[in-house]
Amino acid sequence: MLDRAVSEVSKPHRRLPNQRWQIYPQKPEFAKNLAVLTKISPIISQLLINRGIETPEQVQAFLNPESLVLPSPLEEFPDLAISLELLQNAIASQAKIAICGDYDADGMTSTALLLRSLRTLGAQVDYAIPSRMHEGYGINKRIVEEFHSEGVELILTVDNGISAFEPIARARELGLAVIITDHHDIPQKLPPANAILNPKLIAESSPYRGVAGVGVAYILAVSLAQQLGETQGLIRPMLALFTLGTIADLAPLTGVNRRWVKRGLQHLPKSNLPGIQALIQVAGVQARGDEGAGGRGQEAEDKVPKSQISNPKSLKPEDIGFRLGPRINAIGRIGNPLTVIELLTTDDMGVALERAMQCEQVNTSRQQMCEQIEQEAIAFVETEFVASLQQDRILVVVQPNWHHGVIGIVASRLVERYGVPVFIGTYEDEQHTRGSARGIPEFDVFAALEACHDLLGKFGGHKAAGGFSLPAENLQALRSRLIEFANGCLEPQHLKPLLKIDAEVNLNQINQQLYQQLNALHPCGIDNPDPIFWTPNVQVVEQQIVGKGHIKLTVAQTVDGQHYKIKAIAWRWRDYFRLPSRVDVAYKLRENHFNGNTTIELELVGVRLPIPAQQFFVSPPTSSSTTFEYNQRQYTCGFYKNGLAAELRIKNPEGKILVMQPGQVNGLLGINRQDAKEVDISQPQYDNIIQAALQALSSTKC
């Protein structure tokens, strides 16, 4: 029985998340002084300091982005003037304009934005998007030749083109003018376009530097409308599409992005674009006022009822990032991008609702596909590679019959699970493989792909992510080269996901007032993350699996003799169920609206064993035993080796021994191991005595 019990509690699904916690150094005096100078609370001041905002001027610009005095885009983008001239001439002469877009959310919203604005301004304009399945990313010679045969005179790329030297050269050869609007990294050799608009070509200090492809399209469209004196009724629809694309593309919410997204989130629920309204309705997004706005975690959409907006005040970035964006991106991954373009350009609500429902259905298929591929990938990794991860420091996973449109999502989930860079692929046929890559902070994906360029076909990307193709016969050589590259830049301590934590908070401090103070930081997103707090040594008093593998739980903490409880949710944490009875928790704050009541809950993003337990279990003293008194009875306790692991043993006066191992929710109780019974050590009668034993051992160790 003992062997069975020990085996059962040591199964992989009983482990804790494999994380590195990086807690920002607290600067209470500095934060207090900054708070006084800027008339904000000290907790907000500390959060801003964590984000590199340390002067009253920086605080003012961050909290009130509308106060920024923006330079004219014409001064920042050298080719904007020529771009406007080309477009004005084409509109005046009714020359055919063609947009070449992309199949992700950024590219599709960019395409829709320019289609709507150019048509409104009187242009004769059409578009094309390359096939994800058959052509891959970016403008190509086929599209150029097709545009030429249709009489197109001006090509406008959106969210692509900066690396398309040969297709652009062919377009110029055929006599077509080309404007490139893109935001991707600059290649060594620029294409021979008439004009190039790319924020990577302007000063790093520019507030426009962080715009995504849809941001470049927005700047171009607004500038053109202003030049033509036709801004009436144009700006808000374009702002809605800009907001949707910027958040869905994970662009940094700093500079003009922060200013325009904050404005756009307020206008989105009231947008007069049928496609936006249809998408909001089908996704079941509820708008909230700024004071009560709350977030939802990933995959919360599976639990929230579909309903129309009843209080159209403002949305939050997570409403787009987790609800609207995935429905658009799903089409680009496994559907037809024309569905999204029609959704976002139609003025017919009936058509918009049809297209939104198609997005919904495709997104459901995408979720099922991701879940299946993720489980298959995990099973493959656990069988083939998990034992060598510390030595390899990278995962290269290639299997047949996976849809390459969703493997990038699965790659991200594997990075989250295993803490190493992931290169995942599938066979297009017996001779060819195509894949996606996702990295960790200390690993440069694009540099890794460049180091393997002689083994690859096409490849591209940036530091955090990339895509590639290769002959199937090169797969083993690629794996070896990537292992060599990873071992050259990664240390063993890097192989844990990094969790950056803002500040320690006790449960008694969590209330509506604190939550409302955090609204000053919104909109949160890339480069301005949601605040993450932590609370040490909480007791897990209830926990259960809900929905698609989420843990719903209640945690408790005693502060100054008072007992405080709060509910929490941990998205996609089925593998960590059940959690130990005592843990440190890291979390975001979220609002739960249920039956007319609003409560603050924790959205867990990390757990670990409390510090005393960590110290003892990781490096128990060679002689770590002591006696202690509990409920007027004498006990002995100590740490002992059991195989490779240390275990805590507590003996009562009658000779019964309670045994627990790190990270386990079950222990053993009995006179000897052969007759011991399995017990739930999260129950108060066991948890309290374990805490007393750890406290006694901690005092002894000191």
Beta strands, then each sheet from edge to edge (+ up, - down):
strand 1: 20-23
strand 2: 96-100
strand 3: 124-128
strand 4: 152-158
strand 5: 177-181
strand 6: 195-197
strand 7: 395-399
strand 8: 422-427
strand 9: 432-438
strand 10: 459-461
strand 11: 465-471
strand 12: 498-501
strand 13: 503-504
strand 14: 533-546
strand 15: 550-559
strand 16: 562-570
strand 17: 582-594
strand 18: 597-608
strand 19: 625-630
strand 20: 633-642
strand 21: 645-651
strand 22: 657-660
strand 23: 666-670
strand 24: 677-680
sheet 1: 1+ 12+
sheet 2: 3+ 2+ 4+ 5+ 6+
sheet 3: 7+ 8+ 9- 11+ 10-
sheet 4: 13+ 14+ 15- 16+ 18+ 17-
sheet 5: 19+ 20- 21+ 22- 23+ 24-
end
